[in-house]
């Protein structure tokens, strides 16, 4: 690759697609495109590329996608988009396209995040070389785990957001039972995600026999934060508590004593509220393993371009044919 080559970076979720260009070790401005406004990823990329002011050729693309990636192909879980690497190569005349799960991409940024990029939620010091867990509610619920051994770094993508949602109280059991009647299987993201927050709000109202106005996740969040709606507050508090239980379960699953990081489109917007909630109490509520979890540090990722930092890190370290001399990424304004 020459200095004039540019790499298209993408972070594509169920609601938003974000794109930027990596050139000479620096990331250009990140642009947002609403998924609902495009027929598919090709249209979204074409719309983004057509608006670029620079005309440097784009030869490669590395895209993080909100869904499982197999054989360089992904069906995005919470949208109608299907992304196929070969189809993108042909349609956009690219030399190479690499697809990976969005939380896999984000996990590559974790070793490079500093104190100013994070909001701490308690715990002790991370153990060196121990597994590091990444979770995050957004349109869905993402998870991945970063492992290091003998100088080798590996990121394991996970679909734990579709595992069965646990209940820890009669109230939560009642909510889950109602959601089970609606959905059949009640996964983590049926409750701990943007749409999941709506499910909690509606379920709590139905259990108490209250007719409430319809609200989306953003409205429920705002009503909870300003305490203008008691049911929004109850749903939001249950959301935070359930997130703590799920984080604790996953920390035990992965033995993630290297720390827990929370990302996604929801939690970084209200870090102080989560810190005051039952999140940490529920995170540590594991009986004989309370002390084990008590020592694990939890941080919220506040850096908005962290996924793009992860993509550039992957590119720099990759031996799969897409390489770049990237030591540090800078967002250009």
QUIKA-V466120 format. One record per helix or strand. SS is the DSSP state (H for helix, E for strand). FROM is the first residue (numbers start at 1). LEN is the number of residues. If there is no record, write none. Layout:
ss->SS from->FROM len->LEN
ss->SS from->FROM len->LEN
This chain:
ss->E from->6 len->7
ss->E from->16 len->8
ss->E from->26 len->2
ss->E from->31 len->4
ss->H from->35 len->3
ss->H from->41 len->10
ss->E from->58 len->8
ss->E from->69 len->2
ss->E from->73 len->3
ss->E from->82 len->3
ss->H from->85 len->8
ss->E from->96 len->6
ss->H from->102 len->6
ss->H from->110 len->3
ss->H from->115 len->3
ss->E from->118 len->3
ss->E from->132 len->6
ss->E from->141 len->9
ss->E from->152 len->7
ss->H from->160 len->3
ss->E from->164 len->1
ss->H from->170 len->14
ss->E from->187 len->1
ss->H from->188 len->3
ss->H from->194 len->14
ss->H from->217 len->9
ss->H from->230 len->25
ss->E from->260 len->3
ss->H from->267 len->3
ss->H from->271 len->6
ss->H from->279 len->6
ss->H from->287 len->8
ss->E from->298 len->4
ss->H from->306 len->12
ss->E from->331 len->1
